[in-house]
Amino acid sequence: MQRIDIDSPDVFIDEAEVCYYQGSAFTGEVVEYQRGSLVNLITYEEGVENGPLREWYTDGTLRSECVMRDGYAVGESRRWHPNGRLASRILMSENGLQQITRFEWDEDGNLTKEWHAEGT
């Protein structure tokens, strides 16, 4: 799978968030670095976010991860606090248009929010 850097002059993301590389809709992984550390990895298919999406803090700690389908997060999405503790877990519908459940925790691991869609 081809991997390109978001900061390349050959990369363009339009207002609809479609990713182009050298003038064509891109299929592959787009990465972003800050101060030499990988902080973003987004998978694209035909220019649209489709596949794994991961973010890291600059120290290498995982910040978030989800799976994208046609530009929407689907299934389970998770975010972590800088200390590595889970910050949130969200379950989205298979089309990415509806939240099913949402849990949030503080930096000490205490549950601060729990939400379930009606009927779940």
Long-range contacts (C-beta under 8 A, 24 or more apart in sequence): 1-28, 1-29, 2-26, 2-27, 2-28, 2-29, 3-28, 3-29, 3-30, 3-31, 4-28, 4-29, 4-30, 4-31, 5-30, 5-31, 5-32, 5-33, 6-30, 6-31, 6-32, 6-40, 7-32, 7-33, 17-48, 17-49, 17-71, 18-47, 18-48, 19-44, 19-47, 19-48, 19-49, 20-47, 34-58, 39-63, 42-68, 43-68, 57-82, 68-96, 69-94, 69-95, 69-96, 70-96, 71-96, 72-96, 72-97, 81-107, 83-107, 85-109
